[in-house]
Amino acid sequence: MQDIRDRASRIRLVIFDVDGVLTDGSLFLGDDGQEYKAFNSRDGHGMVMLQESGVRLAVITGRTSNVVRMRMESLGVSDVYQGYRHKLPAYEELKHRHALTDAEIAYVGDDVVDLPIMARVGLAIAVADAQALVREQAHWRTEAPGGRGAAREVCELILDAQGQLEPMMAPYR
């Protein structure tokens, strides 16, 4: 666990996949073709706290959805890459735009399309219900499944490793 805390202490950017990570992977489609997704509010609060600590957030997702844009906008996440079936170009763009090294980036994924980025980052995280190979390749796994608190666990791990969790929680005690 100390290795994970050391890795987490260096993180300056966390990149999340969306379907299966920030949601449980379910896709709800209405008769009108509208797509609906359910996001966990506690995950969202963790993401806000992490940003308030100075860690940047981004999403890279293979699908394109207006609801993802709206949710990320509401959380203050401006680096939103949608429609990236191959995610490495978006990862490289983020890394260069923010002048970061691989060691300063964490990625949270759930499926094999996430593995190319996970192989590069300083902290590769799989949600509890990720595909088996993804769980195997990750540095760390959440206890909660995607869309059910996994993102909050990631945020609190990094906040704690950087000495920011207690100060963030102090107003609520």
Secondary structure, DSSP 8 states (H G I E B T S, - for coil): -HHHHHHHHT-SEEEE-STTTTS-S--EE-TTS-EE----HHHHHHHHHHHHTT-EEEEEESS--HHHHHHHHHHT--EEEES-SS-HHHHHHHHHHTT--GGGEEEEE-SGGGHHHHTTSSEEEE-TTS-HHHHHH-SEE-SS-TTTTHHHHHHHHHHHHTT-HHHHHGGG-
